[in-house]
Amino acid sequence: MTYKDQLKPWCIIHPLANKQTAIILRCRRRSDAEAYLQIFRANNPSIRYQIMLDTAPEAIPNPSN
């Protein structure tokens, strides 16, 4: 995950087939994501949207032994 993506961890996603997702929008705050989610659902009621917190796991150090 890039630094830019870390600044905006809340995502609005569109679930696709085969358990894949498309990230539609990234936001800094959950409240912003919820507001955009309402707008997307009002404009496209037939398409499913969800809010997701996108966090990358911390890197596990590789022992050099």
Gaussian input, Z-matrix of N, CA and C with variables (Angstrom, degrees):
# hf/3-21g

backbone

0 1
 N
 C     1     B1
 C     2     B2     1     A1
 N     3     B3     2     A2     1     D1
 C     4     B4     3     A3     2     D2
 C     5     B5     4     A4     3     D3
 N     6     B6     5     A5     4     D4
 C     7     B7     6     A6     5     D5
 C     8     B8     7     A7     6     D6
 N     9     B9     8     A8     7     D7
 C    10    B10     9     A9     8     D8
 C    11    B11    10    A10     9     D9
 N    12    B12    11    A11    10    D10
 C    13    B13    12    A12    11    D11
 C    14    B14    13    A13    12    D12
 N    15    B15    14    A14    13    D13
 C    16    B16    15    A15    14    D14
 C    17    B17    16    A16    15    D15
 N    18    B18    17    A17    16    D16
 C    19    B19    18    A18    17    D17
 C    20    B20    19    A19    18    D18
 N    21    B21    20    A20    19    D19
 C    22    B22    21    A21    20    D20
 C    23    B23    22    A22    21    D21
 N    24    B24    23    A23    22    D22
 C    25    B25    24    A24    23    D23
 C    26    B26    25    A25    24    D24
 N    27    B27    26    A26    25    D25
 C    28    B28    27    A27    26    D26
 C    29    B29    28    A28    27    D27
 N    30    B30    29    A29    28    D28
 C    31    B31    30    A30    29    D29
 C    32    B32    31    A31    30    D30
 N    33    B33    32    A32    31    D31
 C    34    B34    33    A33    32    D32
 C    35    B35    34    A34    33    D33
 N    36    B36    35    A35    34    D34
 C    37    B37    36    A36    35    D35
 C    38    B38    37    A37    36    D36
 N    39    B39    38    A38    37    D37
 C    40    B40    39    A39    38    D38
 C    41    B41    40    A40    39    D39
 N    42    B42    41    A41    40    D40
 C    43    B43    42    A42    41    D41
 C    44    B44    43    A43    42    D42
 N    45    B45    44    A44    43    D43
 C    46    B46    45    A45    44    D44
 C    47    B47    46    A46    45    D45
 N    48    B48    47    A47    46    D46
 C    49    B49    48    A48    47    D47
 C    50    B50    49    A49    48    D48
 N    51    B51    50    A50    49    D49
 C    52    B52    51    A51    50    D50
 C    53    B53    52    A52    51    D51
 N    54    B54    53    A53    52    D52
 C    55    B55    54    A54    53    D53
 C    56    B56    55    A55    54    D54
 N    57    B57    56    A56    55    D55
 C    58    B58    57    A57    56    D56
 C    59    B59    58    A58    57    D57
 N    60    B60    59    A59    58    D58
 C    61    B61    60    A60    59    D59
 C    62    B62    61    A61    60    D60
 N    63    B63    62    A62    61    D61
 C    64    B64    63    A63    62    D62
 C    65    B65    64    A64    63    D63
 N    66    B66    65    A65    64    D64
 C    67    B67    66    A66    65    D65
 C    68    B68    67    A67    66    D66
 N    69    B69    68    A68    67    D67
 C    70    B70    69    A69    68    D68
 C    71    B71    70    A70    69    D69
 N    72    B72    71    A71    70    D70
 C    73    B73    72    A72    71    D71
 C    74    B74    73    A73    72    D72
 N    75    B75    74    A74    73    D73
 C    76    B76    75    A75    74    D74
 C    77    B77    76    A76    75    D75
 N    78    B78    77    A77    76    D76
 C    79    B79    78    A78    77    D77
 C    80    B80    79    A79    78    D78
 N    81    B81    80    A80    79    D79
 C    82    B82    81    A81    80    D80
 C    83    B83    82    A82    81    D81
 N    84    B84    83    A83    82    D82
 C    85    B85    84    A84    83    D83
 C    86    B86    85    A85    84    D84
 N    87    B87    86    A86    85    D85
 C    88    B88    87    A87    86    D86
 C    89    B89    88    A88    87    D87
 N    90    B90    89    A89    88    D88
 C    91    B91    90    A90    89    D89
 C    92    B92    91    A91    90    D90
 N    93    B93    92    A92    91    D91
 C    94    B94    93    A93    92    D92
 C    95    B95    94    A94    93    D93
 N    96    B96    95    A95    94    D94
 C    97    B97    96    A96    95    D95
 C    98    B98    97    A97    96    D96
 N    99    B99    98    A98    97    D97
 C   100   B100    99    A99    98    D98
 C   101   B101   100   A100    99    D99
 N   102   B102   101   A101   100   D100
 C   103   B103   102   A102   101   D101
 C   104   B104   103   A103   102   D102
 N   105   B105   104   A104   103   D103
 C   106   B106   105   A105   104   D104
 C   107   B107   106   A106   105   D105
 N   108   B108   107   A107   106   D106
 C   109   B109   108   A108   107   D107
 C   110   B110   109   A109   108   D108
 N   111   B111   110   A110   109   D109
 C   112   B112   111   A111   110   D110
 C   113   B113   112   A112   111   D111
 N   114   B114   113   A113   112   D112
 C   115   B115   114   A114   113   D113
 C   116   B116   115   A115   114   D114
 N   117   B117   116   A116   115   D115
 C   118   B118   117   A117   116   D116
 C   119   B119   118   A118   117   D117
 N   120   B120   119   A119   118   D118
 C   121   B121   120   A120   119   D119
 C   122   B122   121   A121   120   D120
 N   123   B123   122   A122   121   D121
 C   124   B124   123   A123   122   D122
 C   125   B125   124   A124   123   D123
 N   126   B126   125   A125   124   D124
 C   127   B127   126   A126   125   D125
 C   128   B128   127   A127   126   D126
 N   129   B129   128   A128   127   D127
 C   130   B130   129   A129   128   D128
 C   131   B131   130   A130   129   D129
 N   132   B132   131   A131   130   D130
 C   133   B133   132   A132   131   D131
 C   134   B134   133   A133   132   D132
 N   135   B135   134   A134   133   D133
 C   136   B136   135   A135   134   D134
 C   137   B137   136   A136   135   D135
 N   138   B138   137   A137   136   D136
 C   139   B139   138   A138   137   D137
 C   140   B140   139   A139   138   D138
 N   141   B141   140   A140   139   D139
 C   142   B142   141   A141   140   D140
 C   143   B143   142   A142   141   D141
 N   144   B144   143   A143   142   D142
 C   145   B145   144   A144   143   D143
 C   146   B146   145   A145   144   D144
 N   147   B147   146   A146   145   D145
 C   148   B148   147   A147   146   D146
 C   149   B149   148   A148   147   D147
 N   150   B150   149   A149   148   D148
 C   151   B151   150   A150   149   D149
 C   152   B152   151   A151   150   D150
 N   153   B153   152   A152   151   D151
 C   154   B154   153   A153   152   D152
 C   155   B155   154   A154   153   D153
 N   156   B156   155   A155   154   D154
 C   157   B157   156   A156   155   D155
 C   158   B158   157   A157   156   D156
 N   159   B159   158   A158   157   D157
 C   160   B160   159   A159   158   D158
 C   161   B161   160   A160   159   D159
 N   162   B162   161   A161   160   D160
 C   163   B163   162   A162   161   D161
 C   164   B164   163   A163   162   D162
 N   165   B165   164   A164   163   D163
 C   166   B166   165   A165   164   D164
 C   167   B167   166   A166   165   D165
 N   168   B168   167   A167   166   D166
 C   169   B169   168   A168   167   D167
 C   170   B170   169   A169   168   D168
 N   171   B171   170   A170   169   D169
 C   172   B172   171   A171   170   D170
 C   173   B173   172   A172   171   D171
 N   174   B174   173   A173   172   D172
 C   175   B175   174   A174   173   D173
 C   176   B176   175   A175   174   D174
 N   177   B177   176   A176   175   D175
 C   178   B178   177   A177   176   D176
 C   179   B179   178   A178   177   D177
 N   180   B180   179   A179   178   D178
 C   181   B181   180   A180   179   D179
 C   182   B182   181   A181   180   D180
 N   183   B183   182   A182   181   D181
 C   184   B184   183   A183   182   D182
 C   185   B185   184   A184   183   D183
 N   186   B186   185   A185   184   D184
 C   187   B187   186   A186   185   D185
 C   188   B188   187   A187   186   D186
 N   189   B189   188   A188   187   D187
 C   190   B190   189   A189   188   D188
 C   191   B191   190   A190   189   D189
 N   192   B192   191   A191   190   D190
 C   193   B193   192   A192   191   D191
 C   194   B194   193   A193   192   D192

   B1=1.4440
   B2=1.5275
   B3=1.3071
   B4=1.4567
   B5=1.5259
   B6=1.3105
   B7=1.4616
   B8=1.5269
   B9=1.3114
   B10=1.4667
   B11=1.5273
   B12=1.3272
   B13=1.4621
   B14=1.5218
   B15=1.3350
   B16=1.4566
   B17=1.5204
   B18=1.3314
   B19=1.4584
   B20=1.5250
   B21=1.3175
   B22=1.4680
   B23=1.5273
   B24=1.3480
   B25=1.4633
   B26=1.5301
   B27=1.3434
   B28=1.4618
   B29=1.5189
   B30=1.3217
   B31=1.4644
   B32=1.5180
   B33=1.3156
   B34=1.4581
   B35=1.5132
   B36=1.3207
   B37=1.4590
   B38=1.5177
   B39=1.3091
   B40=1.4625
   B41=1.5220
   B42=1.3552
   B43=1.4706
   B44=1.5267
   B45=1.3225
   B46=1.4604
   B47=1.5239
   B48=1.2996
   B49=1.4599
   B50=1.5278
   B51=1.3091
   B52=1.4687
   B53=1.5250
   B54=1.3357
   B55=1.4706
   B56=1.5229
   B57=1.3100
   B58=1.4528
   B59=1.5174
   B60=1.3217
   B61=1.4585
   B62=1.5227
   B63=1.3085
   B64=1.4613
   B65=1.5248
   B66=1.3296
   B67=1.4592
   B68=1.5237
   B69=1.3182
   B70=1.4580
   B71=1.5283
   B72=1.3413
   B73=1.4624
   B74=1.5198
   B75=1.3262
   B76=1.4663
   B77=1.5226
   B78=1.3533
   B79=1.4622
   B80=1.5244
   B81=1.3275
   B82=1.4634
   B83=1.5231
   B84=1.3205
   B85=1.4671
   B86=1.5233
   B87=1.3371
   B88=1.4575
   B89=1.5321
   B90=1.3252
   B91=1.4663
   B92=1.5303
   B93=1.3235
   B94=1.4702
   B95=1.5260
   B96=1.3273
   B97=1.4678
   B98=1.5264
   B99=1.3396
   B100=1.4664
   B101=1.5242
   B102=1.3290
   B103=1.4653
   B104=1.5314
   B105=1.3275
   B106=1.4672
   B107=1.5293
   B108=1.3235
   B109=1.4630
   B110=1.5277
   B111=1.3218
   B112=1.4675
   B113=1.5281
   B114=1.3185
   B115=1.4666
   B116=1.5272
   B117=1.3436
   B118=1.4682
   B119=1.5236
   B120=1.3308
   B121=1.4691
   B122=1.5223
   B123=1.3279
   B124=1.4640
   B125=1.5289
   B126=1.3310
   B127=1.4649
   B128=1.5215
   B129=1.3306
   B130=1.4675
   B131=1.5289
   B132=1.3227
   B133=1.4682
   B134=1.5263
   B135=1.3080
   B136=1.4645
   B137=1.5308
   B138=1.3314
   B139=1.4658
   B140=1.5207
   B141=1.3353
   B142=1.4645
   B143=1.5244
   B144=1.3218
   B145=1.4571
   B146=1.5210
   B147=1.3361
   B148=1.4571
   B149=1.5173
   B150=1.3361
   B151=1.4600
   B152=1.5200
   B153=1.3267
   B154=1.4615
   B155=1.5284
   B156=1.3300
   B157=1.4569
   B158=1.5154
   B159=1.3158
   B160=1.4636
   B161=1.5210
   B162=1.3176
   B163=1.4576
   B164=1.5154
   B165=1.2944
   B166=1.4626
   B167=1.5251
   B168=1.3156
   B169=1.4620
   B170=1.5265
   B171=1.3277
   B172=1.4630
   B173=1.5187
   B174=1.2971
   B175=1.4632
   B176=1.5245
   B177=1.3151
   B178=1.4564
   B179=1.5243
   B180=1.3398
   B181=1.4653
   B182=1.5214
   B183=1.3167
   B184=1.4572
   B185=1.5262
   B186=1.3394
   B187=1.4698
   B188=1.5269
   B189=1.3098
   B190=1.4651
   B191=1.5233
   B192=1.3125
   B193=1.4783
   B194=1.4743
   A1=107.64
   A2=116.53
   A3=120.75
   A4=110.42
   A5=115.39
   A6=120.43
   A7=110.64
   A8=116.90
   A9=121.45
   A10=110.59
   A11=116.89
   A12=120.80
   A13=111.37
   A14=117.46
   A15=120.78
   A16=111.35
   A17=117.40
   A18=120.72
   A19=111.96
   A20=116.46
   A21=121.34
   A22=108.96
   A23=117.09
   A24=119.78
   A25=114.81
   A26=118.16
   A27=120.20
   A28=109.81
   A29=116.51
   A30=121.94
   A31=110.62
   A32=115.43
   A33=121.20
   A34=105.07
   A35=115.20
   A36=120.17
   A37=110.43
   A38=114.35
   A39=122.76
   A40=106.23
   A41=117.60
   A42=119.43
   A43=110.96
   A44=115.58
   A45=122.21
   A46=109.38
   A47=116.15
   A48=121.22
   A49=110.30
   A50=116.06
   A51=123.28
   A52=113.17
   A53=116.35
   A54=122.95
   A55=113.37
   A56=117.05
   A57=121.98
   A58=108.56
   A59=116.36
   A60=120.94
   A61=109.79
   A62=114.77
   A63=121.50
   A64=107.07
   A65=116.78
   A66=120.49
   A67=107.77
   A68=115.67
   A69=122.06
   A70=110.70
   A71=116.25
   A72=120.71
   A73=109.43
   A74=117.01
   A75=122.72
   A76=108.70
   A77=115.91
   A78=121.63
   A79=110.17
   A80=115.59
   A81=120.40
   A82=111.59
   A83=117.20
   A84=121.37
   A85=111.07
   A86=114.65
   A87=119.52
   A88=110.69
   A89=116.98
   A90=119.45
   A91=111.29
   A92=117.15
   A93=120.26
   A94=110.66
   A95=115.88
   A96=120.18
   A97=110.67
   A98=117.15
   A99=120.21
   A100=111.32
   A101=117.26
   A102=120.64
   A103=110.72
   A104=117.08
   A105=120.42
   A106=111.23
   A107=116.48
   A108=120.21
   A109=110.57
   A110=117.01
   A111=120.31
   A112=111.04
   A113=116.70
   A114=120.37
   A115=110.60
   A116=116.37
   A117=119.83
   A118=111.25
   A119=117.10
   A120=120.34
   A121=111.63
   A122=117.70
   A123=120.54
   A124=111.00
   A125=116.82
   A126=120.75
   A127=113.29
   A128=117.40
   A129=122.28
   A130=109.83
   A131=118.71
   A132=119.83
   A133=114.17
   A134=118.79
   A135=120.56
   A136=112.73
   A137=117.36
   A138=121.32
   A139=109.06
   A140=116.09
   A141=121.15
   A142=110.05
   A143=115.63
   A144=122.53
   A145=107.70
   A146=116.19
   A147=121.66
   A148=109.00
   A149=115.12
   A150=120.67
   A151=107.84
   A152=115.42
   A153=120.67
   A154=108.61
   A155=116.06
   A156=121.29
   A157=107.22
   A158=116.39
   A159=121.92
   A160=109.07
   A161=116.26
   A162=120.67
   A163=108.73
   A164=115.57
   A165=120.43
   A166=108.51
   A167=117.56
   A168=118.83
   A169=110.38
   A170=114.58
   A171=118.79
   A172=109.67
   A173=115.27
   A174=119.88
   A175=109.93
   A176=115.98
   A177=121.63
   A178=107.47
   A179=116.43
   A180=117.41
   A181=111.48
   A182=115.41
   A183=122.00
   A184=108.68
   A185=117.66
   A186=118.33
   A187=110.14
   A188=115.76
   A189=120.11
   A190=112.46
   A191=118.35
   A192=121.64
   A193=111.61
   D1=130.29
   D2=-178.97
   D3=-76.31
   D4=163.93
   D5=178.92
   D6=-60.27
   D7=-39.21
   D8=178.94
   D9=-60.73
   D10=-41.04
   D11=178.49
   D12=-69.04
   D13=-32.13
   D14=179.17
   D15=-67.27
   D16=-27.75
   D17=178.63
   D18=-71.30
   D19=-22.34
   D20=-179.02
   D21=-127.99
   D22=79.32
   D23=-173.87
   D24=-78.95
   D25=-20.63
   D26=-178.65
   D27=-84.41
   D28=126.09
   D29=-176.12
   D30=-120.78
   D31=146.54
   D32=165.43
   D33=-102.22
   D34=123.38
   D35=-176.38
   D36=-117.85
   D37=157.88
   D38=173.78
   D39=-119.48
   D40=110.07
   D41=179.50
   D42=-66.32
   D43=134.80
   D44=179.18
   D45=-112.92
   D46=-178.26
   D47=178.17
   D48=-68.12
   D49=161.56
   D50=177.33
   D51=58.64
   D52=35.75
   D53=176.73
   D54=57.81
   D55=30.16
   D56=174.95
   D57=-99.43
   D58=159.13
   D59=177.93
   D60=-134.76
   D61=154.31
   D62=173.94
   D63=-116.93
   D64=124.38
   D65=177.24
   D66=-80.31
   D67=119.29
   D68=-177.54
   D69=-88.62
   D70=-41.36
   D71=-174.11
   D72=-154.55
   D73=146.67
   D74=174.39
   D75=-116.47
   D76=141.39
   D77=-179.52
   D78=-134.87
   D79=155.94
   D80=176.32
   D81=-77.49
   D82=-37.73
   D83=-175.15
   D84=-117.61
   D85=146.91
   D86=178.25
   D87=-62.63
   D88=-37.78
   D89=-179.33
   D90=-61.92
   D91=-35.80
   D92=175.69
   D93=-65.84
   D94=-42.61
   D95=179.20
   D96=-62.81
   D97=-39.69
   D98=179.09
   D99=-65.04
   D100=-38.49
   D101=178.52
   D102=-64.99
   D103=-45.10
   D104=177.48
   D105=-65.13
   D106=-36.13
   D107=178.91
   D108=-60.52
   D109=-42.20
   D110=177.74
   D111=-62.25
   D112=-40.15
   D113=179.40
   D114=-65.46
   D115=-46.68
   D116=179.64
   D117=-61.27
   D118=-43.16
   D119=-179.38
   D120=-67.34
   D121=-33.54
   D122=178.52
   D123=-70.14
   D124=-38.14
   D125=-178.61
   D126=-79.89
   D127=-30.40
   D128=-178.54
   D129=-133.91
   D130=74.79
   D131=-175.62
   D132=-67.23
   D133=-18.60
   D134=-178.24
   D135=-84.85
   D136=-11.62
   D137=-178.45
   D138=-100.67
   D139=136.70
   D140=179.02
   D141=-85.07
   D142=132.66
   D143=174.38
   D144=-128.14
   D145=149.85
   D146=177.58
   D147=-141.01
   D148=156.28
   D149=173.66
   D150=-98.76
   D151=137.94
   D152=-179.00
   D153=-139.07
   D154=141.57
   D155=172.43
   D156=-93.37
   D157=115.77
   D158=-175.75
   D159=-99.62
   D160=101.83
   D161=177.80
   D162=-119.25
   D163=138.27
   D164=178.55
   D165=-93.06
   D166=138.32
   D167=177.20
   D168=-66.97
   D169=149.41
   D170=177.87
   D171=-67.78
   D172=147.94
   D173=179.95
   D174=-67.68
   D175=134.98
   D176=178.29
   D177=-90.80
   D178=124.41
   D179=-178.80
   D180=-64.80
   D181=141.11
   D182=-179.89
   D183=-92.58
   D184=116.37
   D185=-179.98
   D186=-65.60
   D187=135.92
   D188=-176.84
   D189=-92.97
   D190=13.30
   D191=179.40
   D192=-75.63

